[in-house]
Amino acid sequence: MTLLPDDTGLSSAQWVAVGEGTRHECLDDANNGTSYVKCSAPGRTMIIEYADPSVAESGIGSITAVGWVSYGRAIHRTDPALVDIEFEAPAGVSAYSETASYDAHRANYESINGTLRTTSDGSNPWTYADLEGLELKCTKNASIEVYLTYLALKVTYTEAVADNATFFGANF
């Protein structure tokens, strides 16, 4: 299942929305630059909040892994653009941080996948409650301008097994 951005948390003004009214709207589809969020100021942060899961809690047996995927590009001919991406919320979810390096190329967007995390805090499995409040924090690293057009969360899970023990009011 894919969790898409549905709100923007606290963010530095240097993360500028282009083509849409808000940052999270710019990041909800990989549209090759129709809308994007750009930044070139080192150390500036942007927090993106995610929609609740589209699968009901009763439909999930266990959550296998959670990771992020992004589409972005560097606005430079020779140097990559760097963005540190980490889990920000909910409380208890480890701030797994990774640096996404978007290759130097002024025209093409590239897809970068974050590491799939099998636990929410380094030792405990993910829970449905963890998914309900997920946020990612992006911190601009170095001064090469970056354009981000997509930033989603990928959730791998096993489906819940149906309980067929009760059939027409009788237990077998």
Buried (B, 14 or more C-beta within 10 A) or exposed (E): BEBBBEBBBEBBEBBBBBEBEBBBBBBBBBBEBEBBBBBBEEEBBBBBBBBEBEBEEEBBEEBEBBBBBBBBBBBBEEBBBBBBBBBBBBEEBBEBEBBBBBBBBEEEBBEBEBEEBBBBBEEEEBBBEBBBBBBBBBBBBBEBBBBBBBBBBBBBBEEBEEEEEEEEEEEE
